[in-house]
Amino acid sequence: MAAPNRAATMRELASVVWSKPDFGSANLRYGLLCKAIVRQTGWSPDRRKNESSVWMTVAAEGWQPQGREYEWVMVGTLAEAVDPL
């Protein structure tokens, strides 16, 4: 998936990866992937107000453009690490 500016919604990611717009399962699966990255690297995810971890933040920064769905933008260091040579 070629995502402009490395940005995509969970619905878009789910549609490409699982051929279904089921953003709930994409949230779960990407969260588990990011949790595994934390365990392997020691990176620290952001925390919610209730102190629970937002696992996805080790891979992407989230924001909601006005009038659009919440988007995740892959962090530069991860993009460099997975960019095919």
C-alpha positions as CSV (number, residue, x, y, z in Angstrom):
1,M,0.0,0.0,0.0
2,A,1.4,3.3,-1.0
3,A,0.2,5.8,1.6
4,P,0.8,9.5,1.0
5,N,2.9,10.9,3.7
6,R,2.9,7.4,5.4
7,A,-0.6,8.1,6.6
8,A,-3.6,5.7,6.7
9,T,-6.7,5.1,8.7
10,M,-7.3,1.7,10.4
11,R,-10.1,1.1,8.0
12,E,-7.7,1.6,5.0
13,L,-5.1,-0.7,6.6
14,A,-7.7,-3.4,7.3
15,S,-9.0,-3.1,3.8
16,V,-5.6,-3.6,2.2
17,V,-4.3,-6.3,4.6
18,W,-7.4,-8.3,5.2
19,S,-9.6,-7.2,2.3
20,K,-12.2,-6.1,4.8
21,P,-12.9,-2.6,6.2
22,D,-13.0,-4.1,9.8
23,F,-11.0,-1.5,11.6
24,G,-11.6,-3.2,15.0
25,S,-9.6,-6.3,14.1
26,A,-6.9,-4.1,12.5
27,N,-6.7,-2.1,15.8
28,L,-6.3,-5.3,17.7
29,R,-3.7,-6.9,15.4
30,Y,-1.6,-3.7,15.0
31,G,-1.7,-3.2,18.7
32,L,-0.4,-6.7,19.3
33,L,2.3,-6.2,16.7
34,C,3.4,-2.9,18.4
35,K,3.3,-4.6,21.8
36,A,5.7,-7.2,20.5
37,I,8.0,-4.4,19.1
38,V,8.0,-2.8,22.6
39,R,9.0,-6.1,24.1
40,Q,11.9,-6.6,21.6
41,T,13.2,-3.0,21.6
42,G,12.4,-1.5,24.9
43,W,10.7,1.5,23.3
44,S,8.0,3.2,25.4
45,P,4.5,3.7,24.1
46,D,2.5,6.8,24.9
47,R,0.0,6.5,27.8
48,R,-3.7,7.4,28.0
49,K,-5.0,9.5,30.9
50,N,-5.8,6.3,32.8
51,E,-2.1,5.2,32.3
52,S,-2.9,2.3,29.9
53,S,-0.5,2.0,27.0
54,V,-1.3,3.1,23.5
55,W,0.8,0.4,21.8
56,M,0.4,1.8,18.3
57,T,2.4,4.9,19.2
58,V,5.7,3.0,18.9
59,A,4.9,2.7,15.1
60,A,2.8,5.7,14.3
61,E,1.6,9.1,15.5
62,G,-2.2,9.5,15.5
63,W,-4.3,12.5,14.6
64,Q,-7.8,13.3,13.4
65,P,-8.0,15.8,10.5
66,Q,-11.1,17.9,10.6
67,G,-14.0,16.1,9.0
68,R,-12.1,12.9,8.4
69,E,-11.4,9.6,10.1
70,Y,-8.6,9.3,12.6
71,E,-5.3,8.7,10.8
72,W,-2.0,7.1,11.8
73,V,1.3,8.4,10.4
74,M,4.2,5.9,10.5
75,V,7.1,7.3,12.5
76,G,10.2,8.1,10.4
77,T,12.5,5.7,12.1
78,L,10.2,2.7,11.5
79,A,9.6,3.8,7.9
80,E,13.4,3.8,7.3
81,A,13.8,0.4,9.0
82,V,11.2,-1.3,6.8
83,D,11.9,0.6,3.6
84,P,13.0,-1.9,0.9
85,L,16.6,-1.3,-0.2
